[in-house]
Amino acid sequence: MPLGFVVALTALYSTIAVRLHLRVHTGGYDLGIFEQAIRDYAALRPPIVELKGPGFNLLGDHFHPILVLIAPFYAVFPTPITLLVAQAFLFALAAWPLVSWAQRALGTRVAVAVGCVYGLSFGIASAVGFDFHEIAFAVPLLAFSLSALGQGRLTAASAWALPLLLVKEDLGVTAVAGIGVLIAWRGARRLGIVTAVIGIAASAIEMTVLLPLVNSAGSYDYWSKFAGGRPILEVALTSVDEKLGTLLLTLAITGFAAVCSPIVLVALPTLLWRFVGDDPNYWGTRYHYSAVLMPIVVAAMIEALARWKRSDSRRARRGIRVTVVAAVAITLVTIPNYSLERLIEPTLWQPNPRAGAIHAALAKIPDGATVSASDDLVPQLTSRATVTLFGLAPLNAIRPEWIVVDPYSSRHFQVHRGQEQRDLAEAQTHGYRVTFHRDGITLLRRSP
């Protein structure tokens, strides 16, 4: 049964992500960024990402060397779809240890419910519908680690947790250290302390030494999210209703059973940094930020239900049934608000009405060219060209051979539509001429 969930969820997630990409609903921020990095890894080069700036090494942005594992697959299939399918598989793989544990501890019916709660959860659904991110590796690692922890396999729990240090620089503090504390609390004191110390030390080294060493500015870019803006207390008290909603929904998909297991404590550091970070994108349930929380709260749910079952009382059995039904119901109710609902939307299966113009314009750009493009057009080009985000850097500093702009893009994370249009007009006064214009898509070429 666990294998069935992995196969089904991989197919589900891949279908949604690939269809969104084919309909030009992915972006340079972030799919294009990661494709540029993995394209370089596949060519045995450092991960230089022009989308972040000229000569920008992505290992100076976040510490995620684990991405190199995708490079061999990308070398065979050099397309952004490779990244999307890899992410789909990694998210789906996390169901394996969770469902296996639930089946052994609680029976097949509850295991099916657990698989549905995890597989259809809002955190995973949001991430599936928003490009590709390195945390795709963290999700199965957390699932395997916490499933081992919940079943008393403490050495395995540590072994699965430590690779998180190669996924993202904060995970040593926000996940590995917490898992180490729980390992120590559950009897393997030396192993737990060593795991926690390694996690904290690794994050400290990555943030204060390795990232600044590679970063072009010689610093860790994300300190400003916490120490460079408003006071932390002021940020923490901003949009409290939204933050409370995120917390409640994260627990609600488990029927609130997660609060009955110490495993849920592993989620607290991630929630804490999000709620005190001075970026409104961190506070809600959109994007990819809640994906790492899903295996944590589901593992906590399984452990709580298993403990209730061992009590072998009628009240406990009733509590398990009510909790499982509530968890499944709440998870299903959230589906229309996140990406999985798109699977039944007719538009997902229909061609983008502007796709003809988009692909006609992009077809005029030769392989190996330098291109500055609108965010939604970037990942349509990154596999075969050197691409920058139009409007992010002064045109006279990068001087691309081609410019292609989509004014109707829904993706404007870094460059506002108005700025894009002003820069487009300015480009035509600096040696660029229009070679294609249809359905709003404008292609310019630099004059010799």
PATORGU-629890 format. One record per residue (C-alpha): residue in one letter; x negated, y negated, z. Coordinates in steps of 0.5 Angstrom, whole numbers, plus 500, padded with zeros to 3 digits. Each point is the difference from the previous one (the first is absolute). Example, Ala and Ser with C-alpha at 12.3 -4.5 7.8 and 13.67 -1.06 7.14 Angstrom:
// residues 2
A475509516S498493498
***
This chain:
// residues 448
M500500500P495495501L497501493G507499498F500493503V493498497V502502493A507496501L497494503T494500495A505500494L505495504Y495495501S496501494T506499496I502493503A493497500V499502493R506498497L499493504H493499496L503502494R505495500V495495502H502499507T493501503G495495501G492498500Y501499508D499506502L501505494G495496496I495499505F499507502E500503493Q494495499A497503506I501507498R498499493D493498502Y500506505A501504494A495497496L495501506R500492501P501496506P508498501I499493497V507497500E501494495L507499502K497498507G495495497P494501496G495505502F505502506N498507503L506503503L496503506G499493502D508499501H502506504F496506501H503506496P494504497I505506500L503498494V494503496L504506501I505498495A494498495P499507497F508501498Y500493497A494501496V504506497F506496499P498492500T507497501P503496506I505506500T495505503L500495506L507500501V501508500A494501504Q503495505A507504499F496507502L497497506F506497503A504507498L494504503A501497507A507504500W496506500P497500508L507497502V505505497S495506502W500498507A507498501Q502507497R496504505A502496506L507498498G503505494T501499493R506495500V497495505A493501495V505498494A502494504V493498502G498500493C506496497V499495506Y492499498G501501493L506495499S497495505F500493499G492499501I499505495A505498495S498492500A492503499V502504494G504494497F494495501D494502496F494504503H497499506E494504504I504501506A503506496F494504502A502498507V507503500P498507499L494500505L505497505A505505499F495506501S496497506L506499504S504506498A493504502L500496507G508501501Q498508500G494499504R495501495L496494502T493502497A504500493A504493502S493497501A497503493W507497496A499493504L493499498P501499493L504494501L494496501L499500493V507498498K500493503E496496505D505499505L502508501G495501505V503496505T507500498A501508499V493504501A499497507G507501502I500507498G494501504V503498506L506505499I495505499A496499506W507499504R502507498G493503503A495500495R497494504R493500496L502501493G506494501I495495503V495501494T505500495A503493503V493497501I498502493G507497497I499493504A492500498A501502493S506494499A495495504I494502495E505500494M503493502T494496502V494504496L502504494L505495497P497494501L494503497V503501494N505494500S498494495A501495506G497505505S506500505Y506505501D505496496Y506503505W498496506S503494498K507504500F499501508A495494502G500495495G507498500R505498505P499503507I502507501L505499505E504495495V499505495A503506504L506496502T502498493S505504496V501504506D507503497E496502494K495504504L505503505G504502494T493504497L499503507L507502501L501503493T493504501L503503506A507501497I498505495T498505505G507499504F495496505A497507502A493497498V500496507C501507504S493502497P493497502I498501492V504493499L495496504V495501493A505496497L499494505P494497497T502500493L507496502L496495505W495498494R506499495F504496505V494495502G497500493D502493497D503503494P507500499N499506496Y498504506W506499504G506504496T501507497R498498493Y494502496H495505502Y499498507S504505504A498506496V495502505L505500506M504505497P496506501I499498507V507499502V502506497A495504503A502497507M507502498I498507499E497501506A505497504L505504497A496506501R499499508W508499500K501507497R495503505S504498506D505505497S506496503R507499496R499492501A493501497R503504494R506495499G495494501I496503494R506501496V502492501T493498499V499503493V506498498A499493502A493500497V503503493A506495500I495494501T495502495L505501495V504493502T493496498I499503493P504495497N496495502Y493503498S497502494L503507500E507498498R497498493L500507498I507499499E500493497P501501492T495494499L495505502W501504495Q501495494P494497497N498493502P504495495R494496500A495506499G500500492A497492501I495502505H497506497A500497493A496494504L495505503A499504494K497494497I494500506P495504498D496505505G495497504A502493499T500495506V508498501S503496505A507502502S506499504D501505506D505505497L496500493V493502504P501507501Q502501493L493498498T495502505S499507498R497497493A498493501T497495505V505496503T501494505L507497503F502494496G500494504L496503506A493497498P499494495L500502493N493496498A497505506I502506497R501499492P504506498E501502493W507501501I506497504V507504501V505497504D507502502P504495503Y506504502S496505504S502501507R493501503H497494502F496501506Q494496499V502495494H507496500R504500494G499492499Q493501501E499505495Q504496495R496494501D494504499L502503494A501493497E494498502A496506497Q503497493T496494501H494504501G499504494Y505505501R505501494V507504500T500506496F506504503H506497503R507504501D505501505G496495505I493504499T495496498L493502497L494495499R493502497R494495502S498497493P493502498
***
